[in-house]
């Protein structure tokens, strides 16, 4: 089965190139970066690293960016990766893909390295941005669950209807946090908006009985 990597990115020129390089080193069939209205050199750095680049002139949010990438992808399996990863290695990519390639799961969700919190992460909502899934899971998403950061909740619900969902620990993998990028106050506001979208999505899934 073929694998397409989709990387939604908003102003991630510093890190996106390395993420693309690692994905290619892991031997996937194509790497697609969707620059979601970026105003920096995100698109240029992604191209230099060997990615297919989709440039959106306006921001569509994470969900919209992923769907834009899906529209130009060809893989039977889609691997989603954030553009701000730190410490990403080819073995992380392969670990995410293996359960889906072997038919043991329809989706694998990566658990980033959060130190002593790692054992607790398996009991928390699966909202990680690194995940491998069969293409039909994304194609069958309810449009209401694609908007912004509702995407992960929508994928969880859609995948569970189709089969097994599993997790894999990704040691040494971190992200550049919103606070590191834009400062404490703006970062906290950004996280509040993100978790609000996640909460709305959980409510919709529960009440719609997906």
C-alpha angles and dihedrals in degrees: 000000000000123000128215120190116210118194117185110204137185114183095330099139092136097059110017096084094059092047090053092047093052093048090053091046088056089062103247120160099240140358118211123190117194110202102207101208093309118180097196133063096287094121094046094049091048092052092048089054091053104262130141103241128211112190117203112199092209132034114268098174126244095294094050091047092052092050090049089054092047090056092063097036127100105192127121086214123044121208114197118202132175117239095226099063121142121199096016114165134183090250089061089056093048093047091055093048101043101077091049095043090051092049093242093120140014090217137020120197120202121227110211120220108271097161116228090006093066096094090054095050093078089065096049127085112284102244100141117138096219109082141136119213143162113269095241091063091065094039091054097051120130105248090229089062096051098067115112115309093352086087098089093052090048092051092049092054094044094047095049089057090057103043146291124356117199138179132223128197114235107202117209094013118130139156134227101254126228089245090056091049103044108010136264103292098041090042093054091048089051092052091048091054091047095051090045089059090047091051092050090050092050089051092050093048093049095048096041091050094226 
